[in-house]
Amino acid sequence: MVRRFRTRASASSWPAEAPGTTAPAAMEVRPTAGQAVLDDAHIGDIRGALGSIRADALTERPTWRRRLLTLAAILGPGVIVMVGDNDAGGVATYAQAGQDYGYSLLWVLLLLIPVLIVNQEMVVRLGAVTGVGHARLIVERFGRGWGWFSVGDLFVLNFLTLATEFIGIALAADYIGLSKYLVVPIAAVVLVLITASGSFQRWERSLFVFIAVSLLQIPMLLLAHPHWASIGRHLVVPGIAGGVTSNAVLLIIAIVGTTVAPWQLFFQQSNIIDKRITPRFISYERADTVIGSIFVIIGAIAIMVTAAYGAAGTGGYGHFTDAAGVAHLLRQHSPVLGAIFAVVLLDASIIGAAAVTLSTSYAFGDVFGIRHSLHRSFRDAKEFYLSYIGLVAAAAAIVLIPGAPLGLITTSVQVLAGLLLPSASVFLLLLCNDRHVLGPWTNPRWLNVVTGVIIGVLLLLSATLMVTTLFPEVPIVPLLIGLSTGLVVLGASGWLVARVSQRGRPSGQAGPPVYGDKQTWRMPSLAVLPPVEWSTWTKISMVALRGYLILSAVLLVVKAIRLAH
């Protein structure tokens, strides 16, 4: 039985209404019969940090002013997931790129913009159309075996990523001169308080405050005396200072892993659902995602350029230790610049911790079928909030153990994210071509091709890392040019895309199915969807991909041990 609840809104709460209209005093909101929405707290008014939209308010011809107000109300999931991506691991990875390679790896960031937008746009549609979290969709559509493989990866990787956020907090505290045994517990308490308030709107506003602090990256960049012409050249001309080495490839994979992380897929889809965004607002949420991607790339460029400035002309060039080491290098140039970098690191760690932990708790609620909404009070969703508190407490406790190689742990976690991203992207691609799930919102053919190429390139990078780990003396350039494994992976990815793009057409139907109004179409209940049927070749490909990624992860551990010594 679906629980009913009441939402109350004034006329000013809907930005796209004509001034002076009167809203109903109250209304009952509940899931439409047959739809897949799992938690009735996910149905109702949109209450964002910058505005609200009534669930019953419609507009035929919105003006530009109304559209801007609507965009302001929708803004949140896309910006938060992107800014949260420049977390402690992101700051450390970009700083390492700048300290060890100067401006020469800036081109990687520019290439990642389409990857960011393509991946996150797909989860925008999945969230708004299905009303079901990413973890639940994988489990229900592909079975518990594949679901637990994917979600198990997420839980392990998210916990390790959360530990890196507290590493960032500890390093920033040490630079400022405060004990990590004081700052880390305080940060953990703050994270719990802003999340378990029982109000989605209060949570989002709190995150926007931290996002505003992250804008310190702009004056930080200007204080680093950037060489704009050199920045422009390295953004468009690929190159690696000192030549292509296995360590450089490792760092490039880390940049990919920290910029396009698997947790982002799970977080944004569930956060869109929790914010109650429906298909009619997909265009606004796409804009939210693009705005966020611009934020993340500008921030990454600022960090990389600032670290390069700090290391230039010092013994620190090419000898990255951790993010705090970069702050100390910057202090030699300017105490103010070093302090700003430490504040940026602390702020990024808190935003990242909030998003990564919530991503895990959302997935926990999806998999175990418990209430999982920030609209609910602690009493009404104890298991959801207790999972959040438990993750925060455990990760904070691990960071307080003395003697851990914090810099190496941070970089290794980002590389692991890069290695596991192809697996997450394959499941995302399969879901976005499932007509029973997305109906008229499935991927166009060109998007499948782009996504397939992205997956192939990611696998090629991980294959290069695997070979250079097994055979450290192999010349990198000939390997990259002639690596037959990469060609096979790209060909297999293209074949898989072609197969996937033909799936989902109802048997016996000559043309595409008719769905009615695209703006109101929602996925039916999961219980009534026909099961997914994989061909034998698809099953073999998925098993091979899983085995390959497991082997890559094992070899990453070997590589990390070598670097530690």
N, C-alpha and C positions, 0 to 999 in steps of 0.2 A: 504494500500500500504506500502510495506516495504521500509524504508529509506536505501539507499545505502551509504556506506562510504568506504574510501580508507585506507589501511594500508600499511606502508612503512617499509621495513626491510632490513638490510644488511646481508651478508653471515654469519657474526659472531653471528647473533641473534638466530640462531637455533643450540643448542648445540650438536645435534646428527648428524649434517652433516659432511661429510669429509672435512678436511681443504682445502681451495682454491676454493670450489664450489661457483658459482655465483648465487645469488638470483634474482628473477625478481624485477625490480625497484618498481613496485606497482601492486596491485591486487584488484579486487573488491570482497568483501565478503558479503554474505547475507544468511539468513536462507534457507536451502533446502526446496523445496516445500513440504507441508504437515507436516513438523515438528512443534513441539509445542512451540519452542522458542518464548518468548513474546516480547523481547526487542532486536532489532538488534545490540545494543551495546554489547550484550553477544556473538556475533559471530566475530571471527577474531583472531589475534595473541595473544598468551599468553605472558603477560608482567609481570613477577614476580619480587620480590625484589632482587633475586639472579640470574636472567637470563631471557631470552626470547625464545619463540618457535614460528616459523612462522606457520600460519594456513595451508599453502600448503606444508609444508615440511614433507616428509615421509622417513623412513629408514627401510631396510629389516633386516639387521643383525647388530644391534648397538653393539659397543664394551663396555667394562666396563666403560671406561672413558666417553663415550657418555651417558651411562645410568646415571652415577653420575651427569653429567652436566644437564641432563633432570630432574633428581630428584631435583636438586638445583633450577631449574626454577619452578617446580611444588610446592615445599615447600611453605607453607603459611597458607592455610585454616585450615589444621589439627593442626599445631603447634599453631596458633593464638587462635583457639577455645579452645584448651587444656590449654595453659598458661593463657588465659583470664578467664578460669574456676577457677584458683587460684587467684580470685579477692579479693576485700575487705571483702566480706562475707566469702570467703574461708579462708583467713588469720585469720579472727576472729574466725571462727568455729574450725579450726585446733588448733589455739592457746588456745581456751577454752578446747578442748580435752586434750591438753598437760598440761595446768595449773591445771585442775580439776582431771584428771585421769592419769597423767604421761604418760608412754609409753604404757599403757594397751590397748588402742584402735587402735594401729597401724595395727592390723590385719584387721580392716575394710577397710583400704586403699588398702591392697593387694587384697582383694576380689573384690574391685571395678574396678580393671584393666580389667578383661574380660567384665564387664558391659559397661565400657567406649568404648572399642574397638568394641563390638557387636553393640551397638546403633549407634555409629558414622560411622561404616563401611556401615551400611544400608543407611544412608543419603548420603554417598559418591556415592553409585550406583544411588540413586534417582536423585541427582543433575546432575551427568555426563550424565546419560541416558535420562532423561526427558527434561532438560533445563528449568524446571519450579520450582519455589520456593515451599517450604513445605506448606505454608499457602494456596497458590493457588490450589495445588493438593488436599488438604483436602476439600476445598470449592467445587471444581469441581466434585470430585469423590463421596463425601458423602452428598452433598447438603449444602445449606447455613445455615440451622439450626445447623447441627453438626459442620460445618466449623466455625461458629461464636462462638459456645461453646469453641472450641479448640483455635481459634485465640483470643477470648475474654480473656481466661485464660492467654494467652501469653502476651497480652498488659498490663493487670493488674500486673502480676508477674514481667514482665520486668521493668515496671515503678518503682515498689517497689525495685527491685534489683538495678536499676540505682541509686535510693536514697541511698542505702547502699554503693555504690561506692563513692558517695560524702561524706558520713559519714566517710569512710576510709580516704579520702583526708583531711577532717576537723580534724580528730583525729591525723593524721600524722603532720599536720601543727601546731596543738596545742603543740605536743611534741617538735617539732623543735623550737618553740617559735614565730611562725608567726600567725597572726590573720586569722581565717578561712574566715572572711569577705573580705580578700584580696586574699587568695590562692584559695578558691573555685571558684570565678568568673574567675580568671586567668586560672585555669584548664579547665573550661567550654569553654573559648575562644580557648584554645589550641586544645581541642577535635574537635571543629567546623572547625578550620583552617586546621588540618591534614586530615579531612574527605572531606571537600567541595573544594578540590583543583582541581577537575576535572581529576585526574589521579589515576587510580587503583594502578599503580606501586609506585607512591609517597606515597600513603596511606600505602601500605604494607611495604615499607621501613621504614616509620616512626614507625610502630608497631614493626618492627624487632629491632629498636633502644631500645625501651622500654623492649622488650624481653631480649636483651643483658644485660640490667640493672638488670633484675630479676635473673640473674646468681649470684648475690650477696648472694643468698640463700645458695650457697655452702660454702663460707668462714664463713657465719653466723652459719651454722651447725657445722663446725669444731671448731669455737670459743666457742661453747656450750659444749665442752668436752663430746661428745656422748659416751655412753657405748655400743659398737658395739655388744657384745654378747647379751646384754639385748634387743637391738633393733631387732636382728635376731630372738630371742625367741618370742617376742611379735608380730612380723609380722606373724608368722606361728601358734602360739598357742592362740586361742581366750580366752579372759578374760576381766573382768571389775573391776578395783580397787574399793573396797568398796561394790562389789556385784551389781546385776542387780536391778536397780530402774527405776521408770518412767522417772526421769530426764535423766538417762543414755540412755534410749531408745529414748527420745526426741533428745538427742545430736547425737546419731547414725543416726537417720533419717536426721538430719541437715547435717551430713557429707555426706550422700548419696545425699541429695538435692543440696549441693554445689559442689560436684564432678561430678555428672551426672545431669545437669540442663536442663529443657525443652528448654531454649533459644538456647542451643548448637545445637539442631537438626535443628532449623530454620536458624541459622546463617551459619553453615557449608554448608548446601545444597545451600543456595543462594550465598554464597561467592565462592563456586566451579563454579556455573553458571556464576557469574560475572567475574571470572578469565578466563572463556572460556575453562574449562577443559572438555574434551570429553571422551567417553568410552575407547579409546585407551590408556588413561593415568590413568585409574582407579587403576592399580597396584601401580603406583607411589603415587597416592593420599592415598591409603591404607597405604603405608610406611610413608607418611607424618603424618597420623593419629596415627600410632603406636609410632612414634618418639615423637609426642606431648603428648601421654598418659604417656610415660616414664618421660617426663619433669614434668607433673602435679603431679605424684605420688612422685617423688624425692622431689619436692618443698613442698608438703604436709607433708612428713616425716620430712623435715628440720624445718618447722614451728612448728610442734608438739613437736619435740625433744627440740628445742630451748626454747619454752614456758615452758616445763617441767623443764628445767635447771634453768630458771628464777624464777620459783615458789618454787623450792626445798629448804627446810630449812627456808622458810619465812612464814609470816602470810597470804600470798596471795594464798597458795596452797588450791585449792578447792573453791576459792572465785573469780571467773572470773567476771570482770565488762565489759571491752571492750579491743580492741587491744592496745590502748594507755596504758592501765594499765599494759599489758605485757611488753611493751617497758620500762616503769618505773621500773618494777621488774628487767629487764635485766640490766638497768643502775646501779643497786646496785652491780652487779657482774663486769660489764665492761661498761664504757660510750660508747666505740666504738661499742659494741654489741647492745646496746640500739639504737644507731643512725642508724646502719645498718638495724635493724628491722623496724624502722620508714620509712626508704627509701624504703624498700621492700614493706611495706604497701602502701605507696604513689604510687609507680610504679604499683603495682598490681591493685590499684583502677583505675588508668588511663587506663590500658589495658582492664580491665573489663568493664569500662564505654564505651569505644570505641566499643567493640564487642557487648555488650548487646543493646546499642542504635541502632547500625547498624542492628542488628537482627530485631528489631522492625520496623525500617524504610523499610527494605526489605519486611517484612510481610505486611506493609502498602501499599507498591507498588503492591504486589501480589494481595491483596484483592480488591483494588480500581482500578487496571488496569492502573497505571501511570508508566511513565519511572522511573526506579530504578536501576541505575548503577553508580558505582564510575568512570567509564570511561566518563561519561557525565559531562559537566560543570554545574555550578549553574543555569545559564540562561536556559539550556536545560532540567533541571530536578528540577524545583523549588519546586514542591510539595514534592518530595522525600527528598530534603535537608532541607526544612522548617519543615518537620515532625521530622527530626533529631535535628534541632536547638530547636524546641519547647520542645521536651522531655528533652534535656540537661538543658535548662533554668528552666523548672518547677521543675525538681529533685533537681537542685542546690538551688533553692529558698526555697524548703521545709527544706533542711538540715540547712539552715541559721536561721530557727526559733529556738529560745532558749528554753532549758528545756526538749527537747525530750529524752526519754530513748534509746540512740543510740545503746548500746550493745544488749538490748533486741529486738529492731527492727531488727537488723542484723541477730540474730539467728532465729527469727521467720520467716523471709523471706526465709532463707535456708530450714527450716522445711516445709514451704508451697511448695517450689519447690520439695521437696521429696514426698510430698503428691500428687502433680499433675503429677509427672513423670509417674505413671502407665497409666494414660489417654493418655499422649503423646506417650508412647511406644506402646499402643494398636493401635492407628492410624498408627504409623510407621510400625507395623507388618502387618496391613491390606494392606497398600500401597505396601509393598515389596513382597506381594503374589498376587498382581494384575497383571496378564499376559498382560493385555492391556496397563499397565503403564510401566512395566519393561521387558516384553518380555522374552528373554533368560537370563536376569539378575535377575530373581526372586529368593527368598530365597530357599536354599536347606532345606530338612526336618529337619536335625539336628539343623540348625540355628533357625528354628521355635520352636523347643523343648526348646533350651537354652533360647530364648527370653521369652517363656511362663513361664519358671521357674523363670526367673528374675522378671517378672511382678507379679507372685504369691508371691514371697518373699517380694517385695515392699508393696504389699497389706497387707501381714501378719504383717509387721512392723507398717503400719498405723492403722491396726485394734487393735494392742496392745496399741498404743498411745491413740486411741479412748476409749478403755475400761478403761485404767488407769486414763484417764481424768474424766470419768463418775464415776468411783469407785476407788478413790485413794488408798484405803486400800487393794486392791486385791494383793495377792502375785504374783510377776512378773514371777518367774521361773515356778510354776505350770501353770500359764496362757500361757506362751510361749510353754510349752510342750503339753498341752491339749487343746489349743484354737481351738475349732471345726470350727470357722469361717475361720481360716487359712487353714484348710484342705479342706473346701469347695471351698475357693478361688483358691487354687492350683489345685484342680480337675477341676473346671470350666475353669481355664486358659489352662490346658492340653486339655480339650475338644474343647475349642475355637481354639487352635492351630491346632488340627486335622481337624477341619472343614475348617479353613482358608487354610491349605495346599492343600485341594482338590478343592479350588475355582479357577476359572479362566480358566479351561480347556474348549476349545470351544466344544459346543454340537455336537454330531455326529462324533467326531474325536477319533479314537481308541488310537492313540499315541500322544506324545507331538508335538506341532506345530513346523513347520520348519521356522526359522527366517533368515537364510542366515548368513552373516558374523557378528559374535557377536560384533566385535570391532567397527563396523560402525552402528549398529542398534540403532536407536533413537526412542523415543516415538512419535507416530503420533500426529497430532493436537488434542487438547482436544475436539474440537467440533465434531470429528468423532468417538470418543470412545463410546462404548455402556455403558449405565448407570450401576452402581453397584446395585446388587440386594441382599439384606440381607434376611436371613431366619427370621422367627418369633422369634426363640430362640436367634439369634444374636442380634436382636433389643432389646429384653427383657434384655439380658446381658449388652448391652451398656447403656441402660437407668438405670439399677441397678448400674452399675459402676459410672455413672455420679452422681446419687443421693448419693451414698456412699461417693464419694470424696467431694461433697458439704458439707455433714454432717461432714466429717473429718476436713474440713477447718474451719467450725464454731467452732468445739471443740478445734481447735488449738488456735483460738482467746481467748476462755475461759481459756485455759492453760496459754497463755501469760499473761492474766490479773492476774491470780493467782501468777505467778512468779514475776510480777511487784510489788506485795504486800508482 
